[in-house]
């Protein structure tokens, strides 16, 4: 049986995969990776966590959603011949907002977690913003323990569940 490794988007918990996993039934052996929610991690640390979820033997497919796209690509580039596929879902392979890279040294100094969510959403999502109500939906879906991570991580990647299809 093929193992499907699911790398989560912005929330990092994998909770948003629940309906997808249920819809798959028993066709795949599914492993949902969850990243720690108590500390900020860089891509190399996230990759180490994701790599530990890869099966030691047997065929597998990696699905990287949103924020985990770069991690999925990196894993695929260095995986064994047992890797049968790579699925990239609503993601990016390089920084989608390179102009913000100059502010990276300042991230540790800014109280982003305390900034008004509506301002952060407008700033980082721009015209794709779907207002505060979609953040509230996200917060209810992920749960009270993890909702504080979304504003702090918006500069690094965007979660497809925070967006609605809107004409540009």
DRENDO-1510 file (C-alpha; in Angstrom, 1 decimal, always signed):
<recs>
REC; n; res; u; v; w
REC; 1; UNK; +0.0; +0.0; +0.0 .
REC; 2; UNK; +1.2; +3.5; -0.8 .
REC; 3; UNK; +1.8; +5.9; +2.1 .
REC; 4; UNK; +0.6; +9.4; +1.6 .
REC; 5; UNK; +2.6; +11.9; +3.6 .
REC; 6; UNK; +0.6; +15.2; +4.2 .
REC; 7; UNK; +2.6; +18.3; +5.1 .
REC; 8; UNK; +0.3; +21.0; +6.5 .
REC; 9; UNK; -0.1; +24.6; +5.5 .
REC; 10; UNK; +0.2; +27.6; +7.6 .
REC; 11; UNK; -1.5; +26.3; +10.7 .
REC; 12; UNK; +1.1; +23.6; +11.0 .
REC; 13; UNK; -1.2; +21.2; +12.8 .
REC; 14; UNK; -2.6; +19.1; +9.9 .
REC; 15; UNK; -6.1; +19.5; +11.4 .
REC; 16; UNK; -7.3; +21.1; +8.2 .
REC; 17; UNK; -6.6; +17.8; +6.4 .
REC; 18; UNK; -9.3; +15.9; +8.4 .
REC; 19; UNK; -12.0; +16.0; +5.8 .
REC; 20; UNK; -9.6; +15.1; +3.1 .
REC; 21; UNK; -8.2; +12.1; +5.0 .
REC; 22; UNK; -11.8; +10.9; +5.7 .
REC; 23; UNK; -12.6; +11.2; +2.0 .
REC; 24; UNK; -9.6; +9.0; +1.0 .
REC; 25; UNK; -10.9; +6.0; +2.9 .
REC; 26; UNK; -8.5; +3.1; +3.1 .
REC; 27; UNK; -6.9; +3.5; -0.4 .
REC; 28; UNK; -3.7; +5.0; +1.2 .
REC; 29; UNK; -1.8; +4.7; +4.4 .
REC; 30; UNK; -2.0; +8.3; +5.4 .
REC; 31; UNK; +0.4; +10.0; +7.7 .
REC; 32; UNK; -0.3; +13.7; +8.6 .
REC; 33; UNK; +2.7; +15.6; +9.8 .
REC; 34; UNK; +2.2; +18.1; +12.6 .
REC; 35; UNK; +4.7; +20.8; +13.4 .
REC; 36; UNK; +5.3; +22.1; +17.0 .
REC; 37; UNK; +3.1; +25.0; +17.8 .
REC; 38; UNK; +5.0; +26.3; +20.7 .
REC; 39; UNK; +8.1; +27.8; +19.0 .
REC; 40; UNK; +9.0; +29.3; +15.6 .
REC; 41; UNK; +11.0; +27.0; +13.4 .
REC; 42; UNK; +12.9; +27.6; +10.2 .
REC; 43; UNK; +12.5; +25.5; +7.0 .
REC; 44; UNK; +15.5; +23.3; +7.9 .
REC; 45; UNK; +13.9; +22.4; +11.3 .
REC; 46; UNK; +10.5; +21.8; +9.7 .
REC; 47; UNK; +12.1; +19.6; +7.0 .
REC; 48; UNK; +13.8; +17.5; +9.7 .
REC; 49; UNK; +10.4; +16.9; +11.3 .
REC; 50; UNK; +8.8; +16.0; +8.0 .
REC; 51; UNK; +11.7; +13.8; +7.0 .
REC; 52; UNK; +11.2; +11.7; +10.2 .
REC; 53; UNK; +7.7; +11.0; +9.0 .
REC; 54; UNK; +8.8; +9.4; +5.7 .
REC; 55; UNK; +8.4; +5.6; +5.7 .
REC; 56; UNK; +11.6; +3.5; +6.0 .
REC; 57; UNK; +10.3; +1.2; +3.3 .
REC; 58; UNK; +7.5; +1.0; +0.8 .
REC; 59; UNK; +6.3; +3.4; -1.8 .
REC; 60; UNK; +5.1; +6.9; -0.7 .
REC; 61; UNK; +3.8; +10.2; -2.1 .
REC; 62; UNK; +4.4; +13.6; -0.5 .
REC; 63; UNK; +1.7; +16.2; -0.6 .
REC; 64; UNK; +2.9; +19.7; +0.5 .
REC; 65; UNK; +0.2; +22.2; +1.1 .
REC; 66; UNK; +0.7; +26.0; +1.1 .
REC; 67; UNK; +3.5; +26.8; +3.6 .
REC; 68; UNK; +4.9; +23.3; +3.3 .
REC; 69; UNK; +5.5; +23.4; -0.4 .
REC; 70; UNK; +9.2; +24.3; -0.2 .
REC; 71; UNK; +9.7; +21.5; +2.4 .
REC; 72; UNK; +7.9; +19.0; +0.2 .
REC; 73; UNK; +10.1; +19.9; -2.8 .
REC; 74; UNK; +13.3; +19.6; -0.7 .
REC; 75; UNK; +12.2; +16.2; +0.7 .
REC; 76; UNK; +11.4; +15.0; -2.8 .
REC; 77; UNK; +14.8; +16.2; -4.2 .
REC; 78; UNK; +16.6; +14.1; -1.6 .
REC; 79; UNK; +14.3; +11.1; -1.2 .
REC; 80; UNK; +14.8; +7.5; -2.2 .
REC; 81; UNK; +13.5; +5.7; -5.2 .
REC; 82; UNK; +10.5; +4.7; -3.1 .
REC; 83; UNK; +9.1; +8.2; -3.7 .
REC; 84; UNK; +6.4; +7.8; -6.3 .
REC; 85; UNK; +5.0; +11.3; -6.5 .
REC; 86; UNK; +5.1; +14.9; -5.3 .
REC; 87; UNK; +1.8; +16.9; -5.1 .
REC; 88; UNK; +2.0; +20.6; -4.5 .
REC; 89; UNK; -1.2; +22.2; -3.4 .
REC; 90; UNK; -1.8; +26.0; -3.3 .
REC; 91; UNK; +1.8; +26.6; -2.6 .
REC; 92; UNK; +5.0; +28.2; -3.7 .
REC; 93; UNK; +8.6; +27.1; -4.3 .
REC; 94; UNK; +10.3; +30.4; -3.8 .
REC; 95; UNK; +9.4; +33.4; -1.7 .
REC; 96; UNK; +6.1; +34.8; -3.0 .
REC; 97; UNK; +6.8; +38.2; -1.5 .
REC; 98; UNK; +10.5; +38.8; -1.9 .
REC; 99; UNK; +10.2; +42.4; -1.1 .
REC; 100; UNK; +9.5; +41.5; +2.5 .
REC; 101; UNK; +12.8; +39.6; +2.8 .
REC; 102; UNK; +14.6; +42.8; +3.8 .
REC; 103; UNK; +12.5; +42.9; +6.9 .
REC; 104; UNK; +13.4; +39.4; +8.1 .
REC; 105; UNK; +16.0; +40.6; +10.7 .
REC; 106; UNK; +13.3; +42.7; +12.3 .
REC; 107; UNK; +10.7; +39.9; +12.7 .
REC; 108; UNK; +12.0; +39.0; +16.2 .
REC; 109; UNK; +11.7; +42.6; +17.3 .
REC; 110; UNK; +8.1; +43.2; +16.1 .
REC; 111; UNK; +5.1; +42.3; +18.3 .
REC; 112; UNK; +3.3; +40.7; +15.3 .
REC; 113; UNK; +1.3; +38.4; +17.5 .
REC; 114; UNK; -0.2; +41.5; +19.1 .
REC; 115; UNK; -1.0; +43.4; +15.9 .
REC; 116; UNK; -4.6; +43.7; +14.8 .
REC; 117; UNK; -5.3; +40.6; +12.7 .
REC; 118; UNK; -7.3; +42.6; +10.1 .
REC; 119; UNK; -4.3; +44.9; +9.5 .
REC; 120; UNK; -2.0; +42.0; +9.0 .
REC; 121; UNK; -4.4; +40.2; +6.7 .
REC; 122; UNK; -4.8; +43.3; +4.5 .
REC; 123; UNK; -1.0; +43.9; +4.6 .
REC; 124; UNK; +0.1; +40.5; +3.6 .
REC; 125; UNK; -2.8; +39.3; +1.5 .
REC; 126; UNK; -3.6; +42.6; -0.3 .
REC; 127; UNK; -6.4; +42.3; -2.8 .
REC; 128; UNK; -6.8; +38.6; -2.0 .
REC; 129; UNK; -7.8; +39.5; +1.5 .
REC; 130; UNK; -11.1; +38.0; +2.6 .
REC; 131; UNK; -11.6; +40.1; +5.7 .
REC; 132; UNK; -11.5; +39.2; +9.4 .
REC; 133; UNK; -14.5; +36.7; +9.2 .
REC; 134; UNK; -12.4; +34.2; +7.3 .
REC; 135; UNK; -9.7; +34.4; +10.0 .
REC; 136; UNK; -12.4; +33.7; +12.5 .
REC; 137; UNK; -13.4; +30.6; +10.6 .
REC; 138; UNK; -9.8; +29.5; +10.5 .
REC; 139; UNK; -9.4; +30.1; +14.2 .
REC; 140; UNK; -12.5; +28.0; +15.0 .
REC; 141; UNK; -11.3; +25.2; +12.8 .
REC; 142; UNK; -7.8; +25.0; +14.2 .
REC; 143; UNK; -8.8; +25.6; +17.8 .
REC; 144; UNK; -8.0; +28.1; +20.5 .
REC; 145; UNK; -4.5; +26.7; +21.3 .
REC; 146; UNK; -3.2; +27.3; +17.8 .
REC; 147; UNK; -4.9; +30.4; +16.4 .
REC; 148; UNK; -2.3; +32.7; +17.7 .
REC; 149; UNK; +0.2; +31.3; +15.2 .
REC; 150; UNK; -1.5; +32.5; +12.1 .
REC; 151; UNK; -0.7; +36.3; +12.4 .
REC; 152; UNK; +2.9; +35.6; +13.4 .
REC; 153; UNK; +3.4; +33.4; +10.3 .
REC; 154; UNK; +1.6; +35.4; +7.7 .
REC; 155; UNK; +4.9; +37.0; +6.4 .
REC; 156; UNK; +6.3; +33.5; +5.6 .
REC; 157; UNK; +3.4; +31.9; +3.7 .
REC; 158; UNK; -0.3; +32.0; +3.2 .
REC; 159; UNK; -2.8; +29.3; +4.0 .
REC; 160; UNK; -5.3; +28.5; +1.2 .
REC; 161; UNK; -8.0; +28.2; +3.9 .
REC; 162; UNK; -7.7; +31.9; +4.6 .
REC; 163; UNK; -8.5; +32.8; +1.0 .
REC; 164; UNK; -11.7; +32.9; -0.9 .
REC; 165; UNK; -11.7; +33.1; -4.7 .
REC; 166; UNK; -12.0; +36.7; -5.7 .
REC; 167; UNK; -11.4; +38.3; -9.0 .
REC; 168; UNK; -8.2; +40.3; -9.3 .
</recs>
